[in-house]
Amino acid sequence: VGGGISGLTTALALNAEHKSEVGSFLVTEARDRVGGNITSMSDESKGLLWEEGPNSFQPSDAVLKAAVDAGCVDDLVLGDPKAPRFVYWEGRLRPTPSGPDVVTFDLMSLFGKIRAGLGALGIKSPMPEYEESVEQFVRRNLGDEVFYRLIEPFCSGVYAGDPTKLSMKAAFGKVYDLEEKGGSIIGGVIKLIQDKKANPPPERDSRLPPKPQGQTVGSFRKGLQMLPNAIAEKVKESIRTSWKLTAITKNKDSGIFELSYETPEGPKLIKSKTVALTVPSYVAADLFKEDVPETSKALNSFDYPPVAAVTITYPESAILEDRLDENGNLPGFGQLHPRTQGITTLGTIYSSSLFPGRVGKGDVLLLCYFGGALNRKVTEMTDEEIIAQVDVDLKNMLIKQNAPPPTKVAVRVWQRAIPQFNIGHLEQVKAAEDGISQKGWDGLFLGGNYVSGVALGKCIEYGYTFADKIAASMTASKP
């Protein structure tokens, strides 16, 4: 249930790897298209291609595998692995470290770098017994400068979240595990290397393209939407759009789930041995309100703050000269803005620099994210008000003060955008799962980005794991 990237990847994996265990399956989506928040748009008359949801992904092996399985790997496009990322600090855009420049970069002071290095080595306070926020963990391990100048803007850019509330364990579990298992971040890295040597990972899938180099990101030739569309085409006989699930029950005698839908053809009743819910938690919560109230309460506890995706263009002549390279181009991935620096916009992606060919000649295409956990008034603002504030912000950092206002391409306000992995998140997920188990509804699984993680690559990776879990359950239930 749910035709976003989590549900689609689960279906793709079931089709590619678990046909014998699962047999048949159905993917239902309430909207009239698949892909969830992935929203690629274009205006060929103006040479424009833009994203109104996620912008790109880390090209992990899981994502590459999905592209291969879906048949769209040849349409993969990668950004420049050397493209710098910037943080606005004390009146200037400053590059973040990306390798040897970790010693020389000027975003942090010498003292801040020494403090971070010593903390990473283990000269720090011990782990507390309580669940730490991202702010508490980072300041304890790496110091204030790393938090305020790197991690706080990163949290705003990725989660649109509040790092004083985000759980380190839930939101950045891999980094949390380094200290928990190794006593310090460096100790955890050493232990991880040792564990990999002792237990080598399985051989890499020979079908995959070579691993991309550097800190690159990926998309597809006609935008991210190509991936969900390709998956849907691969399993098109099993896709049903404009199907709204209104109720779930389980027949006590047969153990079969019965799902009631509103569809364009009228009411439908679907019977299934297994149900995998990949819809947002608040949608799932409504389905459990009557029969499993404990699960409904837990799923309703997750916060989804609003975020606006603001796509605009400026003429190339509007870019500040000191932001251009020797060829007169705007280099880089984009920029993030710490809240302490007086900037309202969360971050800006240089879309036409990252993936060339997405804007007409003579212009630059920018995607700005606005709103989030600390600026919920975005839902009360008009498109013009949002763009005006973004313009004011950019003219403090990237755009000439005397430049004309930007040209609006699109403003998409997501009323409930990104689930926040705040303190207590993992316990609430477990409480929701326990409620289902106590009800005796074994065979119903919770998935989606509030379980897997919010990054596109995390959702895709989890889709394959989720399919394994579903297949194993079905195998175990067979007589």
C-alpha positions in Angstrom: 0.0 0.0 0.0 1.7 3.2 -1.2 3.2 3.8 -4.6 6.1 6.1 -3.5 9.7 5.1 -4.0 9.6 2.8 -0.9 6.6 0.8 -2.1 7.8 0.7 -5.7 11.3 -0.5 -4.8 9.7 -3.2 -2.6 7.6 -4.3 -5.5 10.6 -4.2 -7.8 12.6 -6.4 -5.4 9.7 -8.8 -5.0 9.4 -9.1 -8.8 13.2 -9.5 -9.4 14.2 -11.7 -6.4 11.2 -13.3 -4.7 8.7 -14.5 -7.3 8.8 -18.1 -6.1 8.1 -17.1 -2.4 5.5 -14.4 -3.1 3.7 -15.4 -6.2 1.5 -12.4 -7.0 1.3 -8.9 -5.4 -0.5 -5.7 -5.9 0.7 -2.1 -5.4 -2.0 0.5 -4.7 -1.6 4.2 -4.7 -4.2 6.8 -3.7 -2.9 9.5 -6.1 -3.2 9.3 -9.9 0.5 8.7 -10.4 3.3 6.8 -8.7 6.5 8.2 -7.3 5.3 9.9 -4.1 7.1 13.2 -3.5 9.4 12.7 -6.4 8.1 15.3 -8.8 10.1 16.1 -11.9 8.7 18.8 -14.1 9.8 20.3 -17.5 9.0 23.1 -19.9 10.7 22.2 -23.2 9.8 25.5 -24.8 12.1 27.2 -22.3 14.6 24.4 -22.0 13.7 23.9 -18.3 13.9 20.7 -16.2 13.4 20.9 -12.5 12.5 19.0 -9.3 9.7 19.9 -6.9 10.5 17.3 -4.3 13.8 15.5 -3.8 16.6 16.8 -6.0 19.1 14.0 -6.2 20.5 10.9 -4.5 23.8 9.4 -3.3 24.6 6.8 -6.0 24.9 3.9 -3.7 24.9 0.3 -4.9 21.3 -0.1 -3.8 20.2 2.8 -6.0 22.3 1.6 -8.9 20.8 -1.9 -8.5 17.3 -0.4 -8.6 18.2 1.4 -11.8 19.5 -1.8 -13.3 16.5 -3.8 -12.2 14.1 -1.1 -13.5 16.0 -0.8 -16.8 16.9 2.9 -16.6 20.6 2.7 -15.6 21.6 4.0 -19.0 19.7 7.3 -18.2 21.7 7.8 -15.0 23.5 11.2 -14.8 26.1 12.1 -12.2 27.1 15.5 -10.8 30.7 16.7 -10.8 32.4 14.8 -7.9 34.6 17.8 -7.3 31.7 20.3 -7.0 32.2 22.2 -3.8 29.5 22.6 -1.2 29.3 25.9 0.7 28.1 27.2 4.0 27.3 30.8 4.6 29.2 32.0 7.7 30.1 35.5 8.8 29.1 37.2 5.6 30.7 34.8 3.2 30.1 31.5 1.4 32.8 29.1 2.5 33.6 25.7 1.1 33.1 22.6 3.3 36.0 20.2 3.6 36.2 17.4 1.1 39.6 15.8 1.5 43.1 17.1 2.1 41.6 20.6 2.6 40.3 19.5 6.0 43.3 21.3 7.5 43.2 24.5 5.5 39.5 25.2 5.0 38.4 28.5 6.6 34.8 27.6 7.7 36.3 26.6 11.1 39.0 28.2 13.3 42.2 26.4 14.2 40.9 25.9 17.7 37.7 24.4 16.4 39.6 22.0 14.2 41.8 20.9 17.1 38.8 20.5 19.4 37.0 18.3 16.7 40.1 16.2 16.2 40.7 15.5 19.8 37.0 14.7 20.3 37.0 12.3 17.4 40.0 10.5 18.9 38.2 10.1 22.2 39.2 13.1 24.3 35.6 14.0 25.3 32.9 13.3 27.8 31.5 9.7 27.9 28.3 8.7 26.3 25.3 9.5 28.6 22.7 7.0 29.5 19.9 9.1 28.0 19.1 9.5 24.3 21.0 12.5 22.9 19.8 15.0 20.4 22.0 15.7 17.4 23.1 18.9 19.0 24.1 17.2 22.3 26.0 14.4 20.5 27.9 16.7 18.1 28.9 19.3 20.7 30.0 16.7 23.1 32.1 14.8 20.5 33.3 17.4 18.1 32.7 20.8 19.7 30.5 23.8 19.1 32.1 24.9 15.9 31.4 21.7 14.1 27.8 21.8 15.3 27.0 25.4 14.5 28.9 25.7 11.2 28.5 22.2 9.7 25.9 20.0 11.4 23.1 22.5 12.2 22.9 23.7 8.6 23.1 20.1 7.3 20.2 19.1 9.5 18.2 22.1 8.1 19.1 21.1 4.6 18.4 17.3 4.8 15.6 17.1 7.4 14.4 20.7 7.5 14.6 19.8 11.1 15.6 21.1 14.5 18.9 19.5 15.7 18.0 20.2 19.3 15.1 17.7 18.9 16.4 15.3 16.3 17.7 12.0 17.8 21.3 11.2 16.9 20.6 7.5 17.2 17.5 7.6 15.0 18.6 10.2 12.4 22.3 9.5 12.1 22.6 5.9 13.4 25.8 5.0 11.6 27.7 7.8 13.2 26.1 7.1 16.6 27.2 3.5 16.3 30.8 4.5 15.7 31.1 5.9 19.3 28.9 3.3 20.8 30.9 0.4 19.4 34.4 2.0 19.3 34.4 4.3 22.3 35.0 7.3 20.0 34.3 8.2 16.4 37.8 7.3 15.2 37.7 4.2 17.4 34.5 3.2 15.7 35.9 3.7 12.3 38.9 1.5 13.2 36.6 -1.2 14.5 34.4 -1.0 11.4 37.5 -1.6 9.2 38.5 -4.5 11.3 35.0 -6.0 11.2 34.9 -5.7 7.4 38.3 -7.4 7.1 37.0 -10.3 9.3 33.7 -10.5 7.6 34.1 -9.3 4.0 30.9 -8.0 2.3 29.5 -10.2 -0.5 30.9 -9.7 -4.0 29.5 -6.7 -5.7 26.8 -7.3 -8.3 28.5 -7.6 -11.6 25.6 -5.9 -13.4 26.2 -2.6 -11.7 28.1 0.2 -13.3 31.5 1.2 -11.7 31.2 2.9 -8.4 31.1 6.7 -8.9 34.1 8.5 -7.6 34.2 11.3 -5.0 31.2 13.0 -3.3 29.0 13.0 -6.3 25.2 12.8 -6.5 23.0 11.4 -9.2 19.8 11.9 -11.1 18.4 10.7 -14.4 18.4 12.3 -17.9 14.8 13.5 -17.6 14.7 13.9 -13.8 14.3 11.6 -10.8 10.8 10.7 -12.0 12.3 8.4 -14.5 13.1 5.8 -11.8 9.6 5.4 -10.3 8.2 5.5 -13.9 10.6 2.8 -15.0 9.7 0.6 -12.0 6.0 1.1 -12.6 6.5 0.0 -16.2 8.4 -3.1 -15.0 5.5 -4.2 -12.7 2.7 -2.4 -14.5 0.3 -5.4 -14.3 0.5 -5.0 -10.5 0.0 -1.2 -10.2 -3.3 0.4 -9.3 -3.5 4.2 -9.1 -6.3 6.3 -7.7 -7.1 3.5 -5.3 -7.7 4.9 -1.8 -7.5 2.4 1.1 -10.3 3.1 3.6 -10.1 0.2 6.0 -8.1 -2.9 6.9 -9.4 -5.9 8.8 -8.2 -9.4 9.4 -10.5 -12.4 9.2 -10.0 -14.3 12.4 -10.9 -17.7 10.9 -8.8 -17.6 7.7 -6.0 -15.2 8.8 -6.5 -13.3 5.6 -6.4 -9.5 5.5 -9.3 -7.7 3.9 -8.6 -4.3 2.4 -11.5 -1.9 1.4 -10.7 0.6 -1.4 -12.4 3.5 -3.1 -11.5 3.2 -6.8 -12.6 4.9 -10.0 -14.6 1.8 -10.8 -16.3 1.9 -7.4 -15.7 0.1 -4.1 -13.2 -2.9 -4.2 -12.3 -5.5 -1.6 -8.9 -7.0 -1.8 -7.9 -10.1 0.2 -4.2 -10.8 0.9 -2.0 -12.9 3.2 0.4 -10.1 3.7 0.1 -6.3 3.8 3.1 -3.9 3.5 2.2 -0.3 4.4 4.6 2.3 2.9 2.3 5.3 3.2 3.1 8.3 5.5 2.7 7.5 9.2 -0.3 9.8 9.6 -2.1 8.1 6.7 -1.4 4.7 8.3 -2.5 6.0 11.7 -6.0 6.7 10.4 -6.3 3.1 9.2 -5.6 1.7 12.7 -7.7 4.2 14.7 -10.5 1.8 15.5 -8.9 -1.6 15.6 -5.4 -0.9 16.9 -5.5 2.5 18.7 -2.0 2.0 20.3 -0.5 1.8 16.8 -2.5 4.7 15.6 -1.3 6.9 18.5 2.3 6.0 18.0 2.1 6.7 14.2 0.4 10.0 14.8 3.2 11.2 17.1 5.6 11.8 14.2 6.1 15.4 13.1 6.1 16.3 9.4 6.9 20.1 9.1 6.0 22.0 5.9 8.6 22.7 3.3 8.5 24.8 0.1 10.5 23.8 -3.0 11.2 27.1 -4.7 12.5 26.9 -8.3 13.7 30.2 -9.8 16.1 31.5 -12.5 18.4 34.5 -12.7 20.4 35.7 -15.6 24.0 34.6 -15.4 25.0 38.3 -15.1 23.2 38.5 -11.8 25.7 36.1 -10.1 28.4 37.9 -8.0 31.7 37.8 -9.8 33.6 36.2 -6.9 31.2 33.2 -7.1 32.1 32.4 -10.7 35.0 30.2 -11.9 37.6 31.1 -14.5 35.2 30.2 -17.3 32.4 32.5 -16.0 30.3 29.5 -14.7 28.7 29.1 -11.2 30.5 26.0 -9.8 29.3 23.9 -7.0 26.5 21.7 -5.6 24.9 24.4 -3.6 24.9 26.2 -0.2 23.5 25.8 3.3 22.6 28.5 5.7 23.0 28.2 9.5 20.0 29.7 11.3 22.4 31.9 13.4 23.4 33.8 10.3 20.1 35.6 9.8 19.1 33.7 6.6 15.6 32.4 6.3 16.1 30.1 3.3 17.2 26.6 4.4 19.5 26.0 1.5 20.0 26.5 -2.3 21.0 23.9 -4.9 22.7 25.1 -8.0 20.5 22.9 -10.2 21.9 24.0 -13.6 25.5 23.6 -12.4 24.9 20.2 -10.8 23.2 18.8 -13.9 23.9 20.9 -16.9 21.3 21.3 -19.6 18.4 22.0 -17.3 17.9 25.7 -18.1 18.0 28.0 -21.2 21.2 29.6 -22.3 22.2 32.7 -20.3 20.4 31.7 -17.1 21.1 29.8 -13.9 18.5 27.5 -12.3 18.3 27.4 -8.5 16.2 25.2 -6.2 15.7 26.7 -2.8 14.1 25.0 0.2 12.1 27.1 2.6 10.2 26.5 5.8 10.8 23.4 7.9 10.5 22.7 11.6 11.6 26.2 12.7 9.6 28.2 10.1 6.1 26.8 9.8 4.6 30.0 8.6 5.5 29.1 5.1 2.0 27.6 4.8 0.5 31.1 5.3 2.7 32.8 2.7 1.9 33.4 -0.9 4.3 32.2 -3.7 5.3 35.8 -4.3 6.1 36.4 -0.6 8.2 33.2 -0.4 10.1 34.2 -3.6 10.7 37.7 -2.3 12.3 36.4 0.9 14.4 33.9 -1.0 15.6 36.8 -3.3 16.5 38.9 -0.2 18.5 36.0 1.2 20.3 35.2 -2.0 21.3 38.9 -2.5 23.2 38.7 0.8 25.2 35.8 -0.5 25.1 34.8 -4.2 23.3 37.4 -6.2 24.2 41.0 -7.0 22.1 43.6 -5.0 21.1 45.4 -8.2 20.0 42.3 -10.0 16.4 42.1 -11.2 14.0 39.9 -9.2 14.2 36.2 -10.1 11.9 34.6 -12.6 9.5 32.1 -10.9 9.6 28.7 -12.4 7.6 26.9 -9.7 6.8 27.0 -5.9 5.6 23.7 -4.4 4.6 23.8 -0.7 4.6 20.4 0.8 2.2 20.7 3.8 3.7 17.6 5.4 7.1 17.1 3.9 9.7 15.2 5.9 9.2 13.0 9.0 11.3 14.2 11.9 13.4 11.5 13.6 13.2 13.3 16.9 14.1 11.9 20.3 11.9 8.9 21.0 11.3 8.1 17.4 12.7 4.5 17.4 10.6 3.7 20.5 7.4 5.0 18.8 8.1 2.9 15.7 8.5 -0.1 18.0 5.3 0.8 19.9 3.4 0.9 16.6 4.8 -2.5 15.5 4.1 -4.0 19.0 0.5 -2.8 18.8 0.1 -4.7 15.5 1.7 -7.8 16.9 -0.4 -7.8 20.1 -3.6 -7.4 17.9 -2.5 -10.7 16.2 -2.1 -9.0 12.9 1.1 -10.9 12.0 1.8 -10.4 8.3 1.2 -6.7 8.3 4.4 -4.7 8.0 5.1 -1.0 8.5 7.6 0.7 6.0 8.3 3.9 4.3 10.6 6.8 5.0 9.6 7.2 8.7 11.1 3.7 9.2 14.0 3.6 6.7 15.3 7.2 6.8 14.4 10.2 4.7 17.1 10.2 2.0 16.0 8.8 -1.3 18.8 6.2 -1.3 17.8 5.0 2.2 14.2 4.4 1.0 15.5 2.4 -2.0 17.9 0.4 0.1 15.1 -0.3 2.6 12.8 -1.4 -0.2 15.1 -4.4 -1.0 15.4 -5.2 2.7 11.6 -4.9 3.2 11.0 -7.3 0.3 13.3 -9.8 1.9 11.3 -9.5 5.2 8.0 -9.9 3.4 9.2 -13.0 1.4 10.7 -14.6 4.6 7.4 -14.1 6.4 5.4 -15.7 3.6 7.8 -18.6 3.4 7.6 -19.1 7.2 3.7 -19.1 7.1 3.5 -21.8 4.5 2.5 -25.2 5.8 
